[in-house]
Amino acid sequence: MTPLLTATSLAITAIGVYALACWVVPFGRCQRCKGTGTRTALLTKRLKPCRRCKSSGRRLRYGRRAYNYFARIHADAQTAHRARERSIR
């Protein structure tokens, strides 16, 4: 195998594994609070709820967010297409 073919197959495999992870486990750990749901305040060192994840400790993965976006676009296009076909008849 050539190095280019090996690198390409490795990249495709990595993308496939990430897509499977986004499908099976759509939520990942929040990077700001490290999954705890709380953060320490800068000056007082007091625990405060994490604003990024809304104290859940989980965030939607970027791949899943992209999938949801494109699925919503597709659903909206299908709805518009069906409405247009109904108005023609």
C-alpha positions in Angstrom: 0.0 0.0 0.0 1.2 3.5 -0.7 1.4 6.0 2.1 -1.3 8.2 0.5 -3.7 5.2 0.4 -2.9 4.3 4.0 -3.5 7.9 5.2 -6.7 8.2 3.3 -8.1 4.9 4.7 -7.0 5.9 8.2 -8.8 9.3 7.9 -12.0 7.6 6.5 -11.9 5.1 9.4 -11.5 7.9 12.0 -14.4 9.9 10.5 -16.6 6.8 10.6 -15.7 6.0 14.2 -16.5 9.6 15.2 -19.8 9.5 13.3 -20.7 6.3 15.1 -19.8 7.9 18.4 -22.0 10.9 17.6 -24.9 8.6 16.7 -24.6 6.3 19.7 -23.5 8.8 22.4 -24.6 12.3 21.2 -23.5 14.0 24.4 -20.0 14.5 25.5 -18.4 15.9 28.7 -18.4 19.7 29.0 -14.8 21.0 28.5 -15.3 24.1 30.6 -16.4 22.4 33.9 -14.9 19.0 33.0 -18.2 17.3 33.4 -18.9 18.4 37.0 -21.5 21.0 36.2 -19.8 23.5 38.5 -16.9 26.0 38.2 -15.0 28.0 40.6 -15.4 31.8 40.5 -12.3 33.6 39.5 -11.8 35.9 42.6 -13.8 34.2 45.4 -13.0 30.6 44.5 -16.6 29.8 45.2 -18.4 27.0 43.3 -20.9 28.4 40.7 -23.1 26.5 38.2 -21.5 26.2 34.7 -23.2 28.5 32.2 -22.0 26.6 29.2 -23.7 23.3 30.0 -26.4 24.7 32.3 -25.0 22.6 35.2 -25.6 19.3 33.5 -22.0 18.5 32.8 -22.9 17.4 29.3 -22.7 19.1 25.9 -23.9 18.1 22.5 -21.0 16.9 20.3 -20.0 19.0 17.3 -20.7 16.2 14.9 -24.2 15.6 16.3 -24.9 19.3 16.2 -24.0 19.3 12.5 -26.2 16.2 11.9 -29.1 17.9 13.6 -28.7 21.0 11.5 -28.6 19.2 8.2 -31.5 16.9 9.2 -33.6 20.0 10.1 -32.7 21.6 6.7 -33.8 18.4 5.0 -37.0 18.2 6.9 -37.9 21.8 6.1 -37.2 21.2 2.4 -39.4 18.1 2.4 -42.2 20.0 4.1 -41.9 22.9 1.6 -41.9 20.4 -1.3 -45.0 18.6 -0.1 -46.8 21.9 0.4 -45.9 23.0 -3.1 -47.2 19.7 -4.5 -50.5 20.1 -2.7 -51.0 23.6 -4.0 -50.4 22.5 -7.6 -53.2 19.8 -7.4 
